[in-house]
Structures are given as structure tokens and as C-alpha cells.
Amino acid sequence: MRPPFDIEFAFKGIIGTASPVIGVITSFQEQIEWHLRIASLVVGLAVGVMSLVAMVRKLRRR
């Protein structure tokens, strides 16, 4: 027969695993923020270029 599930043991395992991950994320926070800013800039530029291309195509049809 299987022993009952120990919820306290599971919580300790989850917290023990999550703590170092949160520490790594915190230490790399500045680099992550920099990459997110660059990514958002690239996406914004791509949307702008696609809008410009759509406007030029619309003007050429007339």
C-alpha cells in the first residue's frame, strides 16, 4: 500500500527549487530588461515598416 502524500514535503521541494531560480532572475534583471527593451523596439520598428508598406501599396492602387 502506498503511503499518504506528504504536502509539507512537496512544498519544501517546490520552494527549494524556486528560490535559486528567483535568485538567478534577480541577478540578471538588468540584462533581461535590456533585452526586452531591444525586442520591443524591434517589434515597433517592424510594425511601422509594415504600416508604411501598406500605405504605399494603397496609394499606388489609386
WOGIFEN-V112185 format. One record per run of one state. SS is the DSSP state (H for helix, E for strand, C for the rest). FROM is the first residue (numbers start at 1). TO is the last residue. If there is no record, write none. Layout:
# WOGIFEN-V112185
ss-><SS | SS>
from-><FROM | FROM>
to-><TO | TO>
This chain:
# WOGIFEN-V112185
ss-><C | H | C | H | C>
from-><1 | 7 | 28 | 29 | 62>
to-><6 | 27 | 28 | 61 | 62>
